[in-house]
Structure formats: C-alpha cells, structure tokens
C-alpha cells in the first residue's frame, strides 16, 4: 500500500466537504456554533489562499474600471 501525502489544499477541501454536511446556517447550541466556526475558518482559508469560491467557482475580474461597458 502506497502512503501518499495529500497537499494542504486537498485536506482542506476534504474537511470543508465534511463540514458542509454538518454546518448550519443559523446555529443555536454551542456545539452547532463550534461546527459553524470551523466551517467558516476552512472556507476563509480556501477563499483567501487558493481563490476557491464555493463549489469550484472561481471569480474572474478582467481590468474592471467600475464603469458599465
């Protein structure tokens, strides 16, 4: 059996997928808040470090000057 080390990005994506199933939008108990906070932390890391928004969606902005074309 080959022992392949996953990259940090792979592990974060896997953890986020696990937390996606558990995290509630409006947590009420301490346990629910803990899960939601973990989900927020992993999501923020993926968003800021790896430019990963949601389910594989990448935001692309090409020289936006703020004026409608």
N, CA, C and O atoms as CSV, one atom per row, in Angstrom:
chain,resi,resn,atom,element,x,y,z
A,1,UNK,N,N,0.846,-1.179,0.000
A,1,UNK,CA,C,0.000,0.000,0.000
A,1,UNK,C,C,0.889,1.238,0.000
A,1,UNK,O,O,1.798,1.363,0.820
A,2,UNK,N,N,0.617,2.141,-0.921
A,2,UNK,CA,C,1.403,3.343,-1.057
A,2,UNK,C,C,0.872,4.422,-0.126
A,2,UNK,O,O,-0.334,4.665,-0.082
A,3,UNK,N,N,1.748,5.062,0.609
A,3,UNK,CA,C,1.350,6.125,1.519
A,3,UNK,C,C,1.545,7.462,0.825
A,3,UNK,O,O,2.646,8.014,0.818
A,4,UNK,N,N,0.477,7.976,0.245
A,4,UNK,CA,C,0.533,9.245,-0.471
A,4,UNK,C,C,0.069,10.369,0.452
A,4,UNK,O,O,-1.028,10.308,1.008
A,5,UNK,N,N,0.890,11.373,0.609
A,5,UNK,CA,C,0.531,12.520,1.437
A,5,UNK,C,C,-0.290,13.490,0.599
A,5,UNK,O,O,0.114,13.881,-0.496
A,6,UNK,N,N,-1.435,13.870,1.122
A,6,UNK,CA,C,-2.264,14.852,0.442
A,6,UNK,C,C,-1.714,16.242,0.717
A,6,UNK,O,O,-1.116,16.492,1.764
A,7,UNK,N,N,-1.923,17.134,-0.229
A,7,UNK,CA,C,-1.496,18.503,-0.012
A,7,UNK,C,C,-2.437,19.167,0.978
A,7,UNK,O,O,-3.523,18.657,1.252
A,8,UNK,N,N,-2.020,20.295,1.508
A,8,UNK,CA,C,-2.858,21.038,2.446
A,8,UNK,C,C,-4.174,21.410,1.784
A,8,UNK,O,O,-5.233,21.322,2.405
A,9,UNK,N,N,-4.110,21.824,0.531
A,9,UNK,CA,C,-5.322,22.206,-0.196
A,9,UNK,C,C,-6.291,21.032,-0.283
A,9,UNK,O,O,-7.489,21.202,-0.058
A,10,UNK,N,N,-5.788,19.847,-0.604
A,10,UNK,CA,C,-6.641,18.658,-0.698
A,10,UNK,C,C,-7.300,18.337,0.639
A,10,UNK,O,O,-8.482,17.998,0.700
A,11,UNK,N,N,-6.511,18.449,1.710
A,11,UNK,CA,C,-7.059,18.156,3.037
A,11,UNK,C,C,-8.102,19.182,3.456
A,11,UNK,O,O,-9.103,18.834,4.082
A,12,UNK,N,N,-7.868,20.455,3.110
A,12,UNK,CA,C,-8.847,21.488,3.443
A,12,UNK,C,C,-10.143,21.292,2.668
A,12,UNK,O,O,-11.230,21.469,3.218
A,13,UNK,N,N,-10.033,20.930,1.405
A,13,UNK,CA,C,-11.232,20.686,0.595
A,13,UNK,C,C,-12.021,19.517,1.164
A,13,UNK,O,O,-13.246,19.579,1.267
A,14,UNK,N,N,-11.322,18.457,1.532
A,14,UNK,CA,C,-11.996,17.289,2.111
A,14,UNK,C,C,-12.681,17.653,3.427
A,14,UNK,O,O,-13.810,17.231,3.681
A,15,UNK,N,N,-11.991,18.443,4.272
A,15,UNK,CA,C,-12.564,18.859,5.552
A,15,UNK,C,C,-13.779,19.739,5.334
A,15,UNK,O,O,-14.772,19.608,6.050
A,16,UNK,N,N,-13.718,20.639,4.351
A,16,UNK,CA,C,-14.853,21.511,4.073
A,16,UNK,C,C,-16.052,20.704,3.603
A,16,UNK,O,O,-17.184,20.998,3.986
A,17,UNK,N,N,-15.819,19.695,2.781
A,17,UNK,CA,C,-16.917,18.843,2.318
A,17,UNK,C,C,-17.576,18.117,3.487
A,17,UNK,O,O,-18.794,17.940,3.505
A,18,UNK,N,N,-16.770,17.696,4.462
A,18,UNK,CA,C,-17.332,17.051,5.659
A,18,UNK,C,C,-18.153,18.052,6.467
A,18,UNK,O,O,-19.248,17.736,6.932
A,19,UNK,N,N,-17.616,19.262,6.629
A,19,UNK,CA,C,-18.304,20.275,7.425
A,19,UNK,C,C,-19.531,20.835,6.707
A,19,UNK,O,O,-20.471,21.290,7.358
A,20,UNK,N,N,-19.532,20.808,5.366
A,20,UNK,CA,C,-20.694,21.273,4.602
A,20,UNK,C,C,-21.954,20.527,5.022
A,20,UNK,O,O,-23.040,21.105,5.063
A,21,UNK,N,N,-21.806,19.262,5.327
A,21,UNK,CA,C,-22.953,18.426,5.696
A,21,UNK,C,C,-23.454,18.723,7.104
A,21,UNK,O,O,-24.628,18.508,7.405
A,22,UNK,N,N,-22.556,19.224,7.978
A,22,UNK,CA,C,-22.902,19.431,9.389
A,22,UNK,C,C,-23.244,20.871,9.738
A,22,UNK,O,O,-24.101,21.120,10.586
A,23,UNK,N,N,-22.581,21.814,9.091
A,23,UNK,CA,C,-22.700,23.223,9.476
A,23,UNK,C,C,-24.093,23.761,9.162
A,23,UNK,O,O,-24.625,23.578,8.067
A,24,UNK,N,N,-24.661,24.427,10.155
A,24,UNK,CA,C,-25.975,25.040,10.000
A,24,UNK,C,C,-25.814,26.524,9.712
A,24,UNK,O,O,-24.858,27.155,10.164
A,25,UNK,N,N,-26.745,27.069,8.967
A,25,UNK,CA,C,-26.689,28.496,8.660
A,25,UNK,C,C,-26.934,29.328,9.923
A,25,UNK,O,O,-26.267,30.339,10.142
A,26,UNK,N,N,-27.888,28.899,10.750
A,26,UNK,CA,C,-28.213,29.607,11.987
A,26,UNK,C,C,-28.029,28.683,13.182
A,26,UNK,O,O,-29.000,28.105,13.669
A,27,UNK,N,N,-26.788,28.533,13.665
A,27,UNK,CA,C,-26.555,27.638,14.803
A,27,UNK,C,C,-27.172,28.193,16.087
A,27,UNK,O,O,-27.232,29.406,16.289
A,28,UNK,N,N,-27.629,27.285,16.950
A,28,UNK,CA,C,-28.270,27.707,18.199
A,28,UNK,C,C,-27.529,27.207,19.429
A,28,UNK,O,O,-27.510,27.892,20.452
A,29,UNK,N,N,-26.928,26.047,19.354
A,29,UNK,CA,C,-26.228,25.494,20.513
A,29,UNK,C,C,-24.724,25.740,20.379
A,29,UNK,O,O,-24.232,26.122,19.317
A,30,UNK,N,N,-24.009,25.512,21.482
A,30,UNK,CA,C,-22.554,25.703,21.487
A,30,UNK,C,C,-21.890,24.755,20.496
A,30,UNK,O,O,-20.949,25.141,19.803
A,31,UNK,N,N,-22.367,23.534,20.424
A,31,UNK,CA,C,-21.798,22.548,19.503
A,31,UNK,C,C,-22.014,22.970,18.044
A,31,UNK,O,O,-21.115,22.847,17.211
A,32,UNK,N,N,-23.212,23.467,17.753
A,32,UNK,CA,C,-23.506,23.931,16.399
A,32,UNK,C,C,-22.641,25.134,16.033
A,32,UNK,O,O,-22.182,25.245,14.897
A,33,UNK,N,N,-22.416,26.041,16.999
A,33,UNK,CA,C,-21.539,27.188,16.761
A,33,UNK,C,C,-20.115,26.742,16.471
A,33,UNK,O,O,-19.453,27.299,15.595
A,34,UNK,N,N,-19.641,25.738,17.202
A,34,UNK,CA,C,-18.279,25.237,17.007
A,34,UNK,C,C,-18.106,24.692,15.591
A,34,UNK,O,O,-17.100,24.962,14.935
A,35,UNK,N,N,-19.085,23.927,15.125
A,35,UNK,CA,C,-19.027,23.363,13.769
A,35,UNK,C,C,-19.072,24.490,12.745
A,35,UNK,O,O,-18.318,24.476,11.772
A,36,UNK,N,N,-19.953,25.466,12.960
A,36,UNK,CA,C,-20.069,26.584,12.023
A,36,UNK,C,C,-18.769,27.392,11.962
A,36,UNK,O,O,-18.343,27.806,10.884
A,37,UNK,N,N,-18.137,27.615,13.128
A,37,UNK,CA,C,-16.878,28.365,13.163
A,37,UNK,C,C,-15.762,27.622,12.440
A,37,UNK,O,O,-14.949,28.241,11.754
A,38,UNK,N,N,-15.717,26.305,12.587
A,38,UNK,CA,C,-14.722,25.510,11.854
A,38,UNK,C,C,-14.959,25.627,10.353
A,38,UNK,O,O,-14.018,25.783,9.574
A,39,UNK,N,N,-16.231,25.550,9.957
A,39,UNK,CA,C,-16.585,25.662,8.545
A,39,UNK,C,C,-16.168,27.030,7.998
A,39,UNK,O,O,-15.611,27.123,6.904
A,40,UNK,N,N,-16.443,28.096,8.768
A,40,UNK,CA,C,-16.056,29.450,8.350
A,40,UNK,C,C,-14.548,29.566,8.191
A,40,UNK,O,O,-14.064,30.154,7.224
A,41,UNK,N,N,-13.807,29.004,9.139
A,41,UNK,CA,C,-12.343,29.087,9.110
A,41,UNK,C,C,-11.777,28.392,7.875
A,41,UNK,O,O,-10.940,28.955,7.171
A,42,UNK,N,N,-12.235,27.167,7.614
A,42,UNK,CA,C,-11.754,26.413,6.449
A,42,UNK,C,C,-12.164,27.122,5.158
A,42,UNK,O,O,-11.371,27.210,4.221
A,43,UNK,N,N,-13.387,27.622,5.107
A,43,UNK,CA,C,-13.856,28.325,3.911
A,43,UNK,C,C,-13.032,29.572,3.638
A,43,UNK,O,O,-12.681,29.850,2.491
A,44,UNK,N,N,-12.721,30.328,4.699
A,44,UNK,CA,C,-11.927,31.543,4.530
A,44,UNK,C,C,-10.522,31.228,4.035
A,44,UNK,O,O,-9.994,31.940,3.182
A,45,UNK,N,N,-9.918,30.182,4.554
A,45,UNK,CA,C,-8.583,29.794,4.105
A,45,UNK,C,C,-8.608,29.423,2.628
A,45,UNK,O,O,-7.755,29.860,1.856
A,46,UNK,N,N,-9.591,28.616,2.240
A,46,UNK,CA,C,-9.698,28.224,0.828
A,46,UNK,C,C,-9.954,29.432,-0.062
A,46,UNK,O,O,-9.399,29.527,-1.157
A,47,UNK,N,N,-10.786,30.349,0.399
A,47,UNK,CA,C,-11.131,31.526,-0.387
A,47,UNK,C,C,-9.925,32.453,-0.537
A,47,UNK,O,O,-9.625,32.902,-1.643
A,48,UNK,N,N,-9.240,32.740,0.554
A,48,UNK,CA,C,-8.151,33.719,0.511
A,48,UNK,C,C,-6.862,33.157,-0.076
A,48,UNK,O,O,-6.206,33.822,-0.877
A,49,UNK,N,N,-6.500,31.953,0.310
A,49,UNK,CA,C,-5.213,31.401,-0.112
A,49,UNK,C,C,-5.280,30.774,-1.497
A,49,UNK,O,O,-4.346,30.893,-2.290
A,50,UNK,N,N,-6.405,30.098,-1.783
A,50,UNK,CA,C,-6.491,29.334,-3.029
A,50,UNK,C,C,-7.514,29.888,-4.019
A,50,UNK,O,O,-7.781,29.269,-5.050
A,51,UNK,N,N,-8.085,31.050,-3.708
A,51,UNK,CA,C,-9.081,31.684,-4.600
A,51,UNK,C,C,-10.198,30.717,-4.957
A,51,UNK,O,O,-10.637,30.654,-6.106
A,52,UNK,N,N,-10.648,29.974,-3.973
A,52,UNK,CA,C,-11.687,28.972,-4.194
A,52,UNK,C,C,-12.989,29.473,-3.591
A,52,UNK,O,O,-13.110,29.595,-2.372
A,53,UNK,N,N,-13.969,29.765,-4.455
A,53,UNK,CA,C,-15.241,30.314,-4.030
A,53,UNK,C,C,-16.335,29.280,-4.243
A,53,UNK,O,O,-16.669,28.960,-5.383
A,54,UNK,N,N,-16.891,28.760,-3.171
A,54,UNK,CA,C,-17.997,27.822,-3.282
A,54,UNK,C,C,-17.589,26.490,-3.871
A,54,UNK,O,O,-16.544,25.937,-3.528
A,55,UNK,N,N,-18.412,25.987,-4.749
A,55,UNK,CA,C,-18.205,24.661,-5.328
A,55,UNK,C,C,-17.384,24.743,-6.606
A,55,UNK,O,O,-17.901,24.524,-7.702
A,56,UNK,N,N,-16.121,25.054,-6.460
A,56,UNK,CA,C,-15.239,25.099,-7.613
A,56,UNK,C,C,-15.436,26.309,-8.501
A,56,UNK,O,O,-14.907,26.352,-9.611
A,57,UNK,N,N,-16.194,27.299,-8.030
A,57,UNK,CA,C,-16.439,28.500,-8.818
A,57,UNK,C,C,-15.297,29.472,-8.562
A,57,UNK,O,O,-14.951,29.749,-7.414
A,58,UNK,N,N,-14.721,29.983,-9.628
A,58,UNK,CA,C,-13.651,30.967,-9.486
A,58,UNK,C,C,-14.150,32.306,-10.007
A,58,UNK,O,O,-14.761,32.374,-11.073
A,59,UNK,N,N,-13.894,33.360,-9.261
A,59,UNK,CA,C,-14.288,34.696,-9.663
A,59,UNK,C,C,-13.175,35.279,-10.513
A,59,UNK,O,O,-12.009,35.288,-10.117
A,60,UNK,N,N,-13.548,35.760,-11.676
A,60,UNK,CA,C,-12.566,36.331,-12.584
A,60,UNK,C,C,-12.987,37.757,-12.914
A,60,UNK,O,O,-14.098,37.997,-13.387
A,61,UNK,N,N,-12.085,38.694,-12.658
A,61,UNK,CA,C,-12.331,40.094,-12.993
A,61,UNK,C,C,-11.196,40.560,-13.881
A,61,UNK,O,O,-10.029,40.496,-13.493
A,62,UNK,N,N,-11.529,41.022,-15.056
A,62,UNK,CA,C,-10.523,41.488,-16.009
A,62,UNK,C,C,-10.578,43.012,-16.101
A,62,UNK,O,O,-11.489,43.567,-16.715
A,63,UNK,N,N,-9.620,43.673,-15.503
A,63,UNK,CA,C,-9.467,45.128,-15.621
A,63,UNK,C,C,-10.802,45.863,-15.531
A,63,UNK,O,O,-11.204,46.555,-16.466
A,64,UNK,N,N,-11.471,45.709,-14.417
A,64,UNK,CA,C,-12.756,46.370,-14.212
A,64,UNK,C,C,-12.490,47.810,-13.775
A,64,UNK,O,O,-11.915,48.045,-12.712
A,65,UNK,N,N,-12.909,48.772,-14.599
A,65,UNK,CA,C,-12.678,50.176,-14.254
A,65,UNK,C,C,-13.855,50.778,-13.497
A,65,UNK,O,O,-13.811,51.954,-13.136
A,66,UNK,N,N,-14.903,50.003,-13.250
A,66,UNK,CA,C,-16.044,50.472,-12.483
A,66,UNK,C,C,-17.156,51.084,-13.315
A,66,UNK,O,O,-18.219,51.410,-12.787
A,67,UNK,N,N,-16.925,51.243,-14.603
A,67,UNK,CA,C,-17.942,51.820,-15.495
A,67,UNK,C,C,-18.587,50.730,-16.330
A,67,UNK,O,O,-17.904,49.818,-16.796
A,68,UNK,N,N,-19.894,50.812,-16.525
A,68,UNK,CA,C,-20.541,49.831,-17.394
A,68,UNK,C,C,-20.079,50.006,-18.840
A,68,UNK,O,O,-19.852,51.125,-19.300
A,69,UNK,N,N,-19.947,48.921,-19.525
A,69,UNK,CA,C,-19.457,48.976,-20.921
A,69,UNK,C,C,-20.518,49.398,-21.884
A,69,UNK,O,O,-20.261,49.490,-23.084
